[in-house]
Amino acid sequence: MMLGRELAETTSKRAASRSHEMRSECASFAHIGKARTIAPFDLTLHHGEVIGLAGLLGSGRTETARFVFGAERVDNGEVKVEGRVVRLHSPRDAVSRRAGAMP
């Protein structure tokens, strides 16, 4: 009643217009890990997504964030941004490739 129409009517139109955009991959981290620090993991980010990391102390959340932003080097794996393989040597590299601000 506050909107003057059904809420589902408003949100479904908006969701339909973004559904294609959200499906396209903007970055992927395949088999990223570091010996004696964190087991290899995969992470795929799509346009329009917001990703949060949560976990208990010692679960690897800080290390994961450091890998994604290039603050810590990995032993293995592959990082792709917009379909191209890239190396993240530092947070500056990550920011220049729009990490943290993917469209």
SEDREN-639905 format. One line per field, with one value per residue: residue number from 1; residue in three letters; x, y negated, z of N, C-alpha, C in turn. Coordinates in steps of 0.1 Angstrom, whole numbers. Each point is the difference from the previous one (the first is absolute). Layout:
residues N
resi <- (NUM / ...)
resn <- (Ala / ...)
n_c1 <- (X / ...)
n_c2 <- (Y / ...)
n_c3 <- (Z / ...)
ca_c1 <- (X / ...)
ca_c2 <- (Y / ...)
ca_c3 <- (Z / ...)
c_c1 <- (X / ...)
c_c2 <- (Y / ...)
c_c3 <- (Z / ...)
//
This chain:
residues 103
resi <- (1 / 2 / 3 / 4 / 5 / 6 / 7 / 8 / 9 / 10 / 11 / 12 / 13 / 14 / 15 / 16 / 17 / 18 / 19 / 20 / 21 / 22 / 23 / 24 / 25 / 26 / 27 / 28 / 29 / 30 / 31 / 32 / 33 / 34 / 35 / 36 / 37 / 38 / 39 / 40 / 41 / 42 / 43 / 44 / 45 / 46 / 47 / 48 / 49 / 50 / 51 / 52 / 53 / 54 / 55 / 56 / 57 / 58 / 59 / 60 / 61 / 62 / 63 / 64 / 65 / 66 / 67 / 68 / 69 / 70 / 71 / 72 / 73 / 74 / 75 / 76 / 77 / 78 / 79 / 80 / 81 / 82 / 83 / 84 / 85 / 86 / 87 / 88 / 89 / 90 / 91 / 92 / 93 / 94 / 95 / 96 / 97 / 98 / 99 / 100 / 101 / 102 / 103)
resn <- (Met / Met / Leu / Gly / Arg / Glu / Leu / Ala / Glu / Thr / Thr / Ser / Lys / Arg / Ala / Ala / Ser / Arg / Ser / His / Glu / Met / Arg / Ser / Glu / Cys / Ala / Ser / Phe / Ala / His / Ile / Gly / Lys / Ala / Arg / Thr / Ile / Ala / Pro / Phe / Asp / Leu / Thr / Leu / His / His / Gly / Glu / Val / Ile / Gly / Leu / Ala / Gly / Leu / Leu / Gly / Ser / Gly / Arg / Thr / Glu / Thr / Ala / Arg / Phe / Val / Phe / Gly / Ala / Glu / Arg / Val / Asp / Asn / Gly / Glu / Val / Lys / Val / Glu / Gly / Arg / Val / Val / Arg / Leu / His / Ser / Pro / Arg / Asp / Ala / Val / Ser / Arg / Arg / Ala / Gly / Ala / Met / Pro)
n_c1 <- (8 / 11 / 2 / -12 / 7 / -1 / 6 / -6 / -9 / 4 / 2 / -10 / -5 / 4 / -4 / -10 / 0 / 2 / -9 / 0 / -1 / -8 / -4 / 4 / 10 / 3 / 0 / 11 / -1 / 8 / -3 / -4 / 12 / 4 / 11 / -5 / -8 / -4 / -9 / 3 / -4 / -12 / 0 / -13 / 3 / -12 / -2 / 0 / 10 / -4 / 13 / -3 / 10 / -3 / 3 / 3 / 5 / 9 / -11 / 8 / -9 / 9 / 4 / -13 / -4 / 10 / -4 / -13 / 6 / 7 / -4 / -3 / 12 / -5 / -1 / -13 / -5 / -12 / 3 / -13 / 2 / -14 / 3 / 8 / 9 / 0 / 10 / -3 / 9 / -10 / -4 / 10 / 5 / -4 / 4 / 11 / -2 / -3 / 9 / -11 / 1 / -1 / -2)
n_c2 <- (12 / 1 / 10 / 3 / 11 / 11 / 3 / 12 / -8 / -7 / 10 / 6 / -12 / -4 / 11 / -1 / -13 / 5 / 10 / -5 / -12 / 5 / 6 / -11 / 8 / -6 / 10 / 7 / 8 / 7 / 9 / -11 / 0 / 3 / 7 / 8 / -6 / 4 / 9 / 5 / -11 / 0 / -11 / -1 / -11 / -4 / -6 / -10 / 10 / 3 / 2 / 8 / -2 / 12 / 1 / 11 / -4 / -1 / -4 / -11 / -7 / -3 / 12 / 4 / -9 / 4 / 12 / -3 / -7 / 11 / 0 / 12 / 4 / 6 / 13 / 1 / 3 / -5 / -13 / -1 / -11 / 0 / 12 / -10 / 9 / -2 / -7 / 3 / -9 / -9 / -6 / -7 / 12 / 4 / -11 / 1 / 12 / -10 / 7 / 4 / -2 / 13 / -4)
n_c3 <- (0 / 6 / -9 / 3 / 2 / -6 / 11 / -2 / -4 / 10 / 10 / -5 / -3 / 12 / 6 / -8 / 2 / 13 / -3 / -12 / 5 / 10 / -11 / -5 / -2 / 11 / 10 / -1 / 11 / -8 / 9 / 6 / 4 / 12 / -2 / 9 / -9 / -12 / 1 / -12 / -5 / -3 / -7 / -3 / -5 / 2 / -12 / 8 / 2 / 12 / 3 / 10 / 7 / 5 / 13 / 6 / 11 / -9 / -5 / -1 / 7 / 10 / 0 / -1 / 8 / 6 / -3 / 2 / 10 / -2 / 13 / -4 / -3 / -10 / 4 / -2 / -12 / -4 / -3 / -2 / -7 / -1 / 5 / 5 / -2 / 13 / 3 / 12 / -3 / 1 / 11 / -3 / -3 / 11 / 5 / -7 / 5 / 8 / 7 / 5 / -13 / -1 / -13)
ca_c1 <- (-8 / 9 / 6 / -11 / 0 / 6 / 14 / 5 / -1 / 11 / 13 / 1 / 4 / 14 / 8 / 0 / 9 / 14 / 3 / 10 / 12 / 6 / 5 / 13 / 11 / 10 / 13 / 0 / 13 / 0 / 10 / 9 / 4 / 14 / 4 / 1 / -7 / -14 / -2 / -4 / -15 / -5 / -10 / -4 / -7 / -8 / -4 / -11 / 0 / 7 / 5 / 5 / 8 / -3 / 6 / 6 / 15 / 9 / -7 / 6 / -7 / 10 / 10 / -8 / -1 / 14 / 3 / -9 / 4 / 14 / 8 / 8 / 2 / -5 / 9 / -6 / -13 / -1 / -10 / -5 / -8 / -6 / 4 / 14 / 9 / 8 / 8 / -2 / 12 / -2 / -14 / 0 / -4 / -14 / -8 / 1 / -9 / -14 / -4 / -7 / -10 / -4 / -13)
ca_c2 <- (-12 / -12 / -2 / -3 / 12 / 12 / 1 / 10 / -6 / -9 / 7 / 9 / -8 / -4 / 12 / 5 / -8 / 2 / 14 / 3 / -7 / 7 / 13 / -1 / 1 / -11 / 5 / 14 / 4 / 15 / 8 / -10 / 5 / -2 / 11 / -3 / -12 / 2 / 10 / -6 / -3 / -6 / -11 / -7 / -12 / -4 / -14 / -3 / 7 / -5 / 12 / -2 / 12 / 1 / 13 / -1 / -3 / 11 / 7 / -3 / -11 / -11 / 4 / 0 / -14 / -5 / 6 / -6 / -14 / 0 / -4 / 12 / 9 / 14 / 10 / 6 / -5 / -9 / -11 / -6 / -12 / -2 / 11 / 0 / 4 / -11 / 2 / -11 / 0 / -9 / -6 / -10 / 8 / 4 / -12 / -4 / 9 / -3 / 8 / -8 / -9 / 6 / -5)
ca_c3 <- (0 / 1 / -13 / -10 / -9 / 7 / 1 / -9 / -13 / -1 / 0 / -11 / -12 / 2 / 0 / -13 / -8 / 4 / 0 / -10 / 5 / 11 / -4 / -7 / 9 / -1 / 5 / 5 / 6 / -1 / 7 / 7 / 13 / 4 / 9 / 15 / 4 / -4 / -11 / -12 / -1 / -13 / 3 / -13 / 2 / -12 / 1 / 9 / 13 / 11 / 7 / 14 / 6 / 14 / 5 / 14 / 1 / -5 / -10 / -13 / -7 / -2 / -11 / -12 / -4 / -4 / -13 / -10 / -2 / -4 / 11 / 3 / -12 / 1 / -6 / -12 / -4 / -11 / 2 / -13 / 1 / -13 / -9 / -3 / 11 / 6 / 12 / 10 / 8 / 11 / 0 / -11 / -12 / 2 / -1 / -14 / -7 / 5 / 11 / 10 / -7 / -13 / -4)
c_c1 <- (9 / 6 / -10 / -1 / 6 / 15 / 7 / 0 / 13 / 13 / 2 / 5 / 15 / 9 / 1 / 10 / 15 / 5 / 11 / 14 / 7 / 6 / 14 / 11 / 10 / 14 / -1 / 14 / -1 / 11 / 11 / 3 / 14 / 3 / 1 / -8 / -15 / -1 / -6 / -16 / -3 / -10 / -3 / -9 / -8 / -4 / -13 / -1 / 8 / 4 / 5 / 7 / -3 / 6 / 6 / 15 / 7 / -7 / 5 / -6 / 9 / 10 / -7 / 0 / 14 / 4 / -8 / 5 / 15 / 9 / 9 / 1 / -5 / 11 / -5 / -13 / 0 / -10 / -3 / -9 / -5 / 5 / 15 / 8 / 9 / 8 / -2 / 13 / -1 / -14 / -1 / -4 / -15 / -10 / 0 / -9 / -14 / -4 / -6 / -10 / -4 / -14 / -11)
c_c2 <- (-13 / -3 / -4 / 11 / 12 / 0 / 9 / -6 / -9 / 7 / 10 / -6 / -4 / 12 / 6 / -8 / 2 / 14 / 3 / -6 / 7 / 14 / -1 / -1 / -12 / 4 / 14 / 3 / 15 / 6 / -9 / 6 / -2 / 11 / -4 / -12 / 2 / 10 / -7 / -1 / -6 / -11 / -7 / -12 / -4 / -15 / -2 / 7 / -8 / 12 / -4 / 12 / 0 / 13 / -3 / -4 / 12 / 7 / -3 / -12 / -12 / 4 / 0 / -15 / -5 / 6 / -7 / -14 / -1 / -4 / 11 / 9 / 14 / 9 / 5 / -6 / -10 / -10 / -5 / -12 / -3 / 10 / 1 / 4 / -12 / 5 / -12 / 0 / -9 / -5 / -11 / 7 / 3 / -12 / -5 / 9 / 0 / 9 / -8 / -9 / 6 / -5 / 10)
c_c3 <- (0 / -13 / -11 / -10 / 8 / 0 / -10 / -14 / -2 / -1 / -11 / -13 / 1 / -1 / -14 / -9 / 3 / -1 / -9 / 4 / 11 / -3 / -6 / 11 / -1 / 5 / 5 / 6 / 1 / 7 / 7 / 14 / 3 / 10 / 14 / 4 / -3 / -11 / -12 / -1 / -14 / 4 / -13 / 4 / -13 / 2 / 8 / 13 / 11 / 8 / 13 / 5 / 15 / 5 / 14 / -2 / -5 / -12 / -14 / -7 / -3 / -12 / -13 / -5 / -4 / -13 / -11 / -3 / -3 / 11 / 4 / -12 / 2 / -6 / -13 / -3 / -11 / 3 / -14 / 3 / -14 / -11 / -3 / 13 / 4 / 12 / 10 / 9 / 12 / 0 / -11 / -13 / 1 / -2 / -15 / -9 / 6 / 11 / 11 / -6 / -13 / -3 / 1)
//
